[in-house]
Amino acid sequence: MSRTHRVAGIGAAILIGALSLTACGANEAQSGGGDSADGGGDSKVIALLLPESKTTRYEAFDRPLFEDKVAELCDDCEVVYYNADQDESKQTQQVDTAISEGASVVVLDPVNGAGAGGMVQSAQDSGAKVVAYDRFIAEADYYMSFDNETVGKMQAEALVEAMGDKGNILMLNGAPSDPNAAQFKAGAHSVLDSSGVKILEEYDNPDWSPENAQNWTTDQLSKYDPSEIQGVYAANDGQAGGVVAALTGAGVAADELPPITGQDAEVAAIQRILAGEQAMTIYKPIPIEAETAAEVAVALANGDEVPTTSESGVEQSEYEGVTSYIFDPIVVTQDNVADTVIADGFYSADDICTGEYAEACEAAGIS
């Protein structure tokens, strides 16, 4: 089944589910309890544990895509879902709960990848297999994510090109506890440090929050005039939105904003790109990641051999000694929105071209 069909098919579920997700956050089982769907025999319980909800992708895409694919592949599998709300101790408790509910597979996107070994050990001691989802865990049985250092390189290359290889930037990285953030940062520095761009100030955002990004950027504007900032490296779209809010709040006109990077292809970021308020974002085809994770989890739950090539055509590889599936990121700019997130079915034109953005869509040939 194509990614376009799969994403379109869950659209209504995302809208309906969003109303209830804000109330449940910590612990939600799709079918209550740990019994198998057929009510007898061994349970086929798969636990999905995501790290936070401030980044919109997790609740809007990763979770429903994963759950929907598991349901398609396995009639008697049950998904129990948890969101840690960026709380490491809470996630540890959630893993323990998942084990007590009979999870034989734990798909874990850790709040702190480096500190997740204890959770993995607990799950493995119970007989469960652990799939490290999106963030690397050295002790996991399987790992899947995007080429994160390449993501950082792509962001920095786009920023340097947009700035003409000169000028001053602010640099906003992700959470120090997130191993992906370190890889994005390393990739970005590998480009920036050898360019003609100067980093005025750098910030590691402890929870990736747009609010922190906005507040930190506002603080920098007490040290530097906006005219001294020719670009901003923002590690993800949420932070990019906070940067835009800070700069426009300081009186910078929307059409005079410096180039700003991003990641995750959030719809608000796509709209900002079309409106000329953000230079680029990184599109990581989340359907491939979520559905591959579901495919591996179902194989493990059923006791089947894990596929060496996923349904989406991604070949099994190895990353730091862990059996892995690594996916390719894509740069999205004003010139290729239609050819990337829309052509892939991640968004429709109607999702993006709302209200004030209709004119920008028309100018970009999107209708």
Number of C-alpha atoms within 10 A of each C-alpha: 7 12 18 17 12 17 20 14 13 15 16 10 13 18 11 10 14 13 10 10 16 11 8 11 16 18 15 14 17 11 14 12 14 22 20 18 18 12 10 8 9 13 20 25 30 30 27 29 26 25 23 24 18 15 19 15 16 17 21 19 18 20 19 20 27 24 20 19 19 24 16 12 13 17 12 16 23 27 24 25 21 26 26 23 17 20 15 18 10 17 27 19 13 22 23 16 16 27 24 13 19 22 29 25 27 29 26 28 26 30 28 21 20 16 15 22 16 12 22 25 16 15 23 19 11 15 14 22 23 25 30 28 23 24 24 27 26 19 21 25 17 26 29 26 23 19 18 24 19 18 28 29 21 23 28 27 19 22 27 22 11 17 19 11 15 15 16 19 25 20 22 25 23 25 20 15 20 22 21 23 23 19 19 25 24 18 21 25 18 16 19 22 12 9 14 15 20 18 18 14 12 13 16 19 21 14 21 25 19 21 18 18 28 22 15 18 24 19 12 17 17 10 9 12 10 17 12 13 20 20 25 27 28 26 31 27 29 25 29 29 23 21 29 23 21 22 20 15 12 14 10 16 11 16 10 12 22 24 23 31 29 29 25 22 27 22 18 14 25 28 24 22 25 27 21 20 22 27 27 31 30 23 21 22 20 24 24 23 24 24 23 23 29 26 22 21 29 24 17 20 22 13 10 11 9 15 14 15 13 17 14 14 10 18 14 18 15 13 15 10 12 19 17 22 23 20 18 15 20 18 19 25 20 20 13 13 25 21 10 18 23 18 14 17 18 23 22 17 17 12 12 21 20 13 7 10 16 19 16 19 22 12 12 16 11 18 14
